[in-house]
Amino acid sequence: MKPFIMLLLLFSNTLFAEDIAINAVKMHPRIIEFLSNKPLSQNWVKYNQMDLGGVCGFAGCQWRKLVSLIVTSKNANASSITIIALVSGQNPSNISSTTVEFVELTKLAKNTLHKY
């Protein structure tokens, strides 16, 4: 019975962290300002997230998520704008420790991957 309870606790913490990550991006002042002139009647707004790992220990858990915001025009030849944010936090019960950093993805040259 104990392994089931532990698995349930870990599962619920993971789901809660996903909700926190997307909500942290939704509530960020830069995103609110960006979306203020993008009416839902003329645009689709979609949030996606990807787990970047985390660690749990005696003091709690730390997690990281990559959250994307995709805004697509409903017009013909629809264009899209994508904003990406790195969201990290601690134990899901500590919402105030969540941080949002906006990132820009860049292409690596073919021969630079071996450096990592």
Secondary structure as GFF3:
##gff-version 3
##sequence-region A 1 116
A	DSSP	alpha_helix	2	26	.	.	.	ID=ss1
A	DSSP	alpha_helix	29	35	.	.	.	ID=ss2
A	DSSP	beta_strand	43	57	.	.	.	ID=ss3
A	DSSP	beta_strand	60	73	.	.	.	ID=ss4
A	DSSP	beta_strand	80	89	.	.	.	ID=ss5
A	DSSP	three_ten_helix	95	97	.	.	.	ID=ss6
A	DSSP	beta_strand	99	103	.	.	.	ID=ss7
A	DSSP	three_ten_helix	110	115	.	.	.	ID=ss8
###
